[in-house]
Amino acid sequence: MRDLNLVHLNGLRALEAVGRLGSLQGAASELGVSIGAVSQQVIKAEGQLGRQLFERTPKGLVPTKAAADILPRLTEAFSVLSGAVAAARRHDDKLLTISVAPVFAARWLVHRLGGFSARHPEINLRMDATTRLVDPSTSDIDLCIRVGKGRWPGVRSELILAQRVFPVCSPVLARDLEEPADILKLPAVIDGHALFGWDVWLEPAGLSGRTLATRHVFNEASLCLDATIAGQGVMLAWQTLASHAVQTGQLVIPFGPWAPTGDGHYFVTAQTSRRNPAVEAFKTWLREELAADMQALESTFERSIRSRMPVAPGQAPAL
């Protein structure tokens, strides 16, 4: 490690940040210094290394060919170093820190955490509710739960639950629905940030090419659910969003099918993380809870269908 004595650490940090973020402004914001300070650190580090890593252009700094091999190694090295610092600062081995999207935490997880605490009273939980994908290798986060394709770079992802969507509406609105096409008469409550549209459900429901009139658009799924509970329309929901409201009778799933979106819920951990008994305990518990919840939700749906329309013997509602 003698070569590290040849270059100031702040200079290496500046090189890495500019290379990863693509601008002096981004690096300055992350490092908490001025743009001029970052620029001077880059120039000084290049001088100490004896080679130019960025070309100065009217549009900003552009990595040179020489930087193609160096900058990714710096990013990897600082990631490991940051993880070591985060581990050193963690004083409570019994504390499990989980990063989770706010809508998942509020609509599904908080209703069930008592069960985890009863099973594992020795583990204390800290929830970091955020929509940002936190890098567990460079923070004090032990485990992330995210929705997506599971192809996030630099982390390890494990599928927990494939996402399937279905229409939900208030019990009052559901009274006038006799067949799936009747849903088209209802106004739609739209999640503006959703990665899917109504076509995901309409096509397998045999309504391809049809549309719903939009009543409200929100930028947060939880607000969409509240508007739907209030009887303002119908929305496409998924298990961890609507399960509690459906099982408590606030919402009804009027019809199947339950259509896959191609996304899923994933556990996300650092690629270099060692086996953590607390993390493994939470994973096991969560998988069991999701499976039990799915079974209960499907049972609620079947009872609702049977109560509103006759089902021929041997015929099951489509999920």
C-alpha positions in Angstrom: 0.0 0.0 0.0 3.0 2.3 -0.3 1.6 3.8 -3.5 -1.2 5.4 -1.5 1.4 7.7 0.1 2.0 9.3 -3.3 -1.5 10.7 -3.7 -3.7 12.6 -1.3 -6.8 10.8 -0.3 -9.0 13.8 -0.9 -7.7 13.9 -4.4 -8.7 10.3 -5.1 -12.1 11.0 -3.6 -12.5 14.0 -6.0 -11.4 11.9 -9.0 -13.8 9.1 -8.1 -16.8 11.4 -7.4 -16.4 13.3 -10.7 -16.0 10.1 -12.7 -19.0 8.5 -11.1 -21.3 11.5 -11.1 -20.2 13.0 -14.3 -19.7 16.6 -13.2 -17.9 18.9 -10.9 -21.2 20.1 -9.5 -22.4 16.6 -8.6 -19.1 15.8 -6.9 -19.1 19.1 -5.0 -22.6 18.5 -3.7 -21.8 15.0 -2.6 -18.4 15.9 -1.0 -19.8 19.0 0.7 -17.2 21.4 -0.8 -17.2 24.1 -3.6 -16.8 23.3 -7.3 -13.5 25.2 -7.3 -12.2 22.9 -4.5 -13.1 19.8 -6.4 -11.5 21.1 -9.5 -8.2 21.9 -7.7 -8.2 18.4 -6.0 -8.7 16.8 -9.5 -5.8 18.8 -10.9 -3.5 18.0 -8.0 -4.4 14.3 -8.0 -3.7 14.1 -11.8 -0.3 15.7 -11.2 0.5 13.2 -8.4 -0.5 10.3 -10.6 1.4 11.6 -13.5 -1.4 11.3 -16.1 -4.4 13.2 -17.2 -7.7 11.5 -16.3 -10.1 14.1 -17.6 -10.3 16.3 -20.7 -11.5 19.8 -20.2 -14.3 20.6 -22.7 -16.9 23.3 -23.0 -19.4 20.8 -21.6 -17.3 19.9 -18.6 -14.8 17.2 -17.7 -14.8 14.1 -19.9 -12.8 10.9 -18.8 -9.8 10.0 -20.9 -9.0 6.5 -22.1 -6.5 6.2 -19.3 -9.4 6.7 -16.8 -11.4 3.8 -18.1 -9.4 1.3 -15.9 -8.7 3.6 -13.0 -12.1 5.2 -12.1 -14.1 2.0 -11.7 -11.4 0.6 -9.4 -11.5 3.8 -7.3 -15.3 3.5 -7.0 -15.0 -0.1 -5.9 -12.3 0.7 -3.4 -14.2 3.6 -1.8 -17.3 1.5 -1.7 -15.5 -1.1 0.4 -13.9 1.6 2.5 -17.3 3.2 3.1 -18.8 -0.2 4.1 -16.0 -0.7 6.6 -16.7 2.7 8.2 -20.4 1.9 8.4 -19.7 -1.4 10.0 -17.3 0.2 12.5 -19.9 2.8 13.5 -22.6 0.1 14.2 -22.5 -0.4 17.9 -25.7 -2.5 18.4 -25.4 -6.0 16.9 -29.1 -6.6 17.9 -30.3 -3.7 15.7 -31.5 -4.6 12.2 -31.8 -1.7 9.9 -34.1 -2.1 6.9 -34.7 0.3 4.0 -38.1 0.0 2.5 -40.5 2.0 0.3 -42.9 4.1 2.4 -46.0 2.7 0.7 -44.9 -0.9 1.5 -44.1 0.0 5.0 -47.3 1.9 5.7 -49.8 -0.3 3.8 -48.5 -3.8 4.6 -45.4 -4.1 6.8 -46.4 -2.1 9.9 -49.5 -4.1 10.4 -47.4 -7.3 10.9 -44.2 -6.3 12.6 -45.7 -7.3 16.0 -45.5 -10.9 14.8 -41.8 -10.6 14.0 -41.0 -9.0 17.4 -43.0 -11.8 19.1 -40.9 -14.4 17.3 -37.6 -12.6 17.7 -37.7 -10.4 20.8 -33.9 -10.2 20.7 -33.9 -8.2 17.5 -34.7 -4.5 17.4 -35.8 -3.1 14.1 -35.1 0.3 12.6 -37.1 1.3 9.4 -35.6 3.7 6.9 -38.7 4.6 4.7 -37.5 6.0 1.4 -38.1 5.5 -2.3 -34.4 5.8 -3.0 -32.4 2.6 -3.6 -29.9 2.8 -0.9 -26.5 1.1 -1.5 -26.2 -1.3 1.5 -22.5 -1.6 0.9 -21.9 2.1 1.6 -24.4 2.7 4.4 -25.6 1.2 7.7 -28.5 -0.5 6.0 -28.6 -4.2 6.5 -31.4 -5.1 4.1 -33.4 -3.3 1.4 -36.9 -4.2 0.1 -37.6 -2.9 -3.4 -40.0 -3.4 -6.3 -38.5 -3.7 -9.8 -36.9 -6.1 -12.2 -34.2 -7.1 -9.7 -31.3 -6.0 -12.0 -29.8 -3.2 -9.9 -26.0 -2.9 -10.5 -23.6 -3.6 -7.7 -26.0 -5.3 -5.3 -27.4 -8.8 -4.7 -31.1 -9.2 -5.2 -33.5 -12.1 -4.3 -37.0 -12.3 -5.6 -39.6 -12.4 -2.7 -42.9 -12.0 -4.6 -43.8 -11.6 -8.2 -46.1 -8.5 -8.6 -49.6 -9.2 -9.9 -52.2 -6.4 -10.2 -56.0 -6.5 -10.0 -58.8 -3.9 -9.9 -60.1 -2.6 -6.5 -63.0 -0.4 -5.7 -65.3 0.4 -2.8 -68.0 -2.1 -1.9 -70.6 0.5 -2.9 -69.2 0.8 -6.5 -68.8 -3.0 -6.7 -72.6 -3.5 -6.3 -73.3 -2.5 -9.9 -70.6 -4.6 -11.4 -71.8 -7.8 -13.0 -69.0 -8.6 -15.5 -65.4 -7.3 -16.1 -66.6 -5.0 -18.9 -68.6 -3.0 -16.3 -65.4 -1.7 -14.8 -65.0 0.4 -17.9 -68.0 2.5 -16.7 -66.1 3.5 -13.6 -63.6 6.4 -13.4 -60.0 5.4 -13.0 -57.7 6.5 -10.1 -54.2 6.6 -11.6 -50.8 6.3 -10.0 -48.7 8.6 -12.1 -45.5 6.9 -11.0 -46.7 3.3 -11.8 -44.5 1.3 -14.2 -47.6 -0.2 -15.8 -51.0 0.9 -17.2 -54.5 -0.5 -17.4 -53.6 -2.4 -20.5 -51.7 -4.9 -18.3 -55.0 -6.0 -16.8 -57.5 -5.2 -19.7 -55.8 -7.5 -22.2 -55.9 -10.7 -20.1 -59.4 -9.8 -19.0 -60.5 -9.9 -22.6 -60.9 -6.1 -22.9 -57.9 -5.3 -25.0 -58.0 -1.9 -26.6 -60.6 -0.6 -24.2 -60.0 2.4 -21.9 -61.3 3.9 -18.7 -62.0 7.6 -18.1 -59.4 9.1 -15.7 -60.8 10.9 -12.7 -57.7 11.5 -10.5 -54.0 11.2 -11.0 -51.7 11.0 -7.9 -47.9 10.7 -7.7 -48.1 8.3 -4.8 -49.8 4.9 -4.7 -50.9 5.3 -1.1 -52.9 8.4 -2.1 -54.5 6.5 -4.9 -55.6 3.8 -2.5 -57.1 6.3 -0.1 -59.1 7.9 -3.0 -60.3 4.5 -4.0 -61.4 3.7 -0.5 -63.3 7.0 -0.5 -65.3 5.7 -3.5 -63.7 8.0 -6.1 -63.1 5.3 -8.6 -61.3 2.1 -9.4 -57.5 1.5 -9.4 -55.1 -1.3 -10.2 -53.5 -2.5 -7.0 -51.2 -5.3 -5.9 -51.0 -7.5 -2.8 -48.8 -5.5 -0.5 -50.7 -2.3 -1.3 -54.3 -3.3 -1.0 -54.3 -6.6 1.0 -55.1 -4.9 4.4 -57.9 -2.8 2.9 -59.5 -5.7 1.1 -59.4 -8.1 4.1 -60.9 -5.4 6.3 -63.7 -4.8 3.9 -62.7 -1.3 2.9 -62.1 -2.4 -0.7 -63.4 -5.1 -3.0 -61.6 -7.0 -5.8 -64.6 -7.2 -8.2 -63.0 -9.5 -10.8 -59.9 -11.3 -11.8 -57.6 -12.0 -13.4 -54.6 -11.1 -11.3 -52.2 -10.0 -14.0 -48.4 -10.1 -13.8 -46.5 -6.9 -14.4 -43.1 -8.3 -14.9 -41.9 -6.7 -11.7 -41.5 -8.1 -8.2 -40.6 -7.4 -4.6 -36.9 -8.1 -3.9 -34.5 -8.4 -1.0 -31.5 -6.2 -1.8 -28.2 -6.7 0.0 -24.6 -5.8 -0.5 -22.7 -8.2 -2.8 -19.9 -8.5 -0.2 -22.2 -8.8 2.8 -21.5 -11.7 5.2 -24.3 -13.9 6.5 -26.2 -12.0 9.2 -28.5 -14.2 11.4 -30.8 -11.2 12.0 -31.2 -10.6 8.3 -31.9 -14.3 7.6 -34.5 -14.4 10.4 -36.3 -11.4 8.9 -36.2 -12.9 5.4 -37.7 -16.1 6.6 -40.4 -14.4 8.6 -41.3 -12.0 5.7 -41.6 -14.9 3.1 -43.9 -16.8 5.4 -46.0 -13.7 6.1 -46.3 -12.9 2.4 -47.4 -16.5 1.6 -50.0 -16.5 4.4 -51.2 -13.1 3.3 -51.6 -14.2 -0.3 -53.7 -17.2 0.8 -55.9 -15.0 3.0 -56.3 -12.4 0.2 -57.3 -15.1 -2.4 -59.8 -16.6 0.1 -61.3 -13.1 0.6 -61.6 -12.6 -3.1 -63.3 -15.9 -3.7 -65.8 -15.3 -1.0 -66.6 -11.9 -2.4 -67.1 -13.3 -5.9 -69.4 -16.1 -4.6 -71.5 -13.6 -2.6 -72.2 -11.4 -5.6 -72.6 -13.9 -8.4 -73.3 -17.6 -8.7 -70.3 -19.9 -9.5 -71.1 -23.2 -11.3 -70.1 -26.4 -9.4 -66.4 -27.2 -10.0 -65.8 -23.7 -11.5 -63.3 -21.4 -9.6 -63.0 -17.7 -10.0 -60.0 -16.6 -12.1 -57.1 -15.3 -10.1 
